[in-house]
């Protein structure tokens, strides 16, 4: 399951956003720093209208969406890498996630305290990014110290140390480990370190509902920053998300349309996360269930089958495959087969976004 950590300075809207994304979450969204002391976690279904359409076609008894786990991590402050606030504990929580959702405040509100006394998303982002970089730098230095003896005799240690040396140079300049190009073997060697700045990052610009459609000057600055870093951005309004929860499902679209947007923050955030991490979705469908599965882009049919069960990958023979739109057009798998649209794909087939698949395998 994909795991995304929501981070940011205190009072930027993290917990309000988390509560909205995970409607039954119990994170306290109070107007003071460190109201989130333990990381709150919540699992949400990934919204995907294709599931219902495929379920209707197959007459499925159950729909099983793919899921994302969000972790609401308490607010970091300047000096967190040296233990300020509740820093070290929170940094450890970030190491466990696949991607970082960095919430930055892009709204003015005199009633919501800002720890620095004013709204400045670039300054806020720099504080968080610097603390993550300093924490990584300390870890890299410690690891290189341990590698000193091994480097003399081990080629693997030499390879790891060389990669860490390049990363250290970037970190010392305030950069991020993700900006350092690594060979596949180098990346595998440093992966156990769980470097914070190596994780993909999405800047979630938290705006008022009036700025949700078009953004504002604060948002533009964050978009420029993200472009320089090769990061992603998504515009959200934690307050709007909180209001959406109170509305019946059939009224939410109209409410969002009135604000000039087509989708809520959850859809936008998940779409951005999938794109950033290079994730794809394929489906299985039948009378029992219609289900979505998440895979990495570039996965072959046997690898995709292995996401369901390792035995499927080991005993893979072939996959019956059709694009979801073609299947809907055909109206049934039987009709798709009659039209010659249902393909038989082998071990080298790279699964495409939205493929509907049935695997044949030896037990």
Secondary structure, 3 states (H helix, E strand, C coil): CEEEEEECECCCCHHHHHHHHCCCCCCCCCCCCCCCCCCEEEEEECCCHHHHHHHHHHCCCEEECCEEEEEECCCECCCHHHCCCCHHHHHHHHHCCCEEEEEEECCCCCCCCCCCCCCCHHHHHHHHHHHHHHHHHHHHHHHHHHHHHHHCCCHHHHHHHHHHHHHHHHHHCCCCHHHCCCCHHHHHHHHCCCCHHHCEEEEEEECCHHHCCCCCHHHHHHHHHHHHHCCEEEEECHHHHHHHHCCCHHHHHHHHHHCCCCCCHHHHHHHHHHHHHCEEEEEEECCCEEEEEEEECCCEHHHHHHHHCHHHHHCEEEEEEEEHHHHHHHCCHHHHHHCCCCEEECCCCECCCCEEEEEEECC
